[in-house]
Amino acid sequence: MQIVSRQAHVTLSGDIAGEYVVVERGSDGELTLAPDTSITAIRKRLGTRAPTPEELESFWREYGPLMLPPDGEG
């Protein structure tokens, strides 16, 4: 089992705002940042949340049959 290390995280505000992760730390203190693409950060940007188990069940009950390949294979 591989353990994924958590990257350092920063929140910027001002001309550039948002959630970022530190990609590289230079010996002189310079930081290279990249947008945080975690599901938590994406949901925060979009103002959404994870569906509840009841919402998931309802979704799959309604749309599951429509999610077959268009040519009928499957």
N, C-alpha and C positions, 0 to 999 in steps of 0.2 A: 504494500500500500504506500503510495507516494503522498507525502505531506506537502501542501502548497503553502509557501510562506506568504504572509500578508505584507503587501507593499505599504510604505509610509503614505499617508493620506494628508492632503491639504485642501482647505476651502479658500478660494480667492474671492475678493470683492473689489469693486471699483470698475475700471474700464474693462477688465476681464474678470468675469465672475463664474463661479461654479466649483464642482468637485473635481479634484485632480489627484493623481498618484505620482509619486516620485519614481522616475525611471532610472535616474543615475544621479549620484552625488559626486561632484568633483572634489579634489583635494583642497581646492581654494574656497570651498563652500558653495560653488555654483550648483544649481539644481536643474535637472532636465525633467520637465513635467509632461504628462499625457492626460487627456480626459479620463475620468473614472468611468469605465464601461461596465461596472458591476450592475447586476439587476437592481440592487438597492438604489444606486445612483440614478439609473435610468428611470426607475419608478418615481423617484423624488423630482427629477426634471419634468416628467410628464404629469405629475400630480395624480398618479394612480397607486394602486395597492394590489397585493396578492389576492386572488379570489378566495372566498371561503369554500370549504368542502361542499356546502349546499349549492353555491353558485357554480362550482365545477360540475357537479352532478347534473344540474339543470342544463348547463351548456351542452354537455355531451349527450344528454337525452334529446335535446332539440336539434343539434347540428351534427352529431356523430354520424348518422346515416348519410349525410351529404358530403362526408369527407372521404369518399372512395375515389379512386382514379377515374378521370372523366371517360375513359374508354370501357369501363366496366370490369377491368382486371382487378383482382384482389380477392 
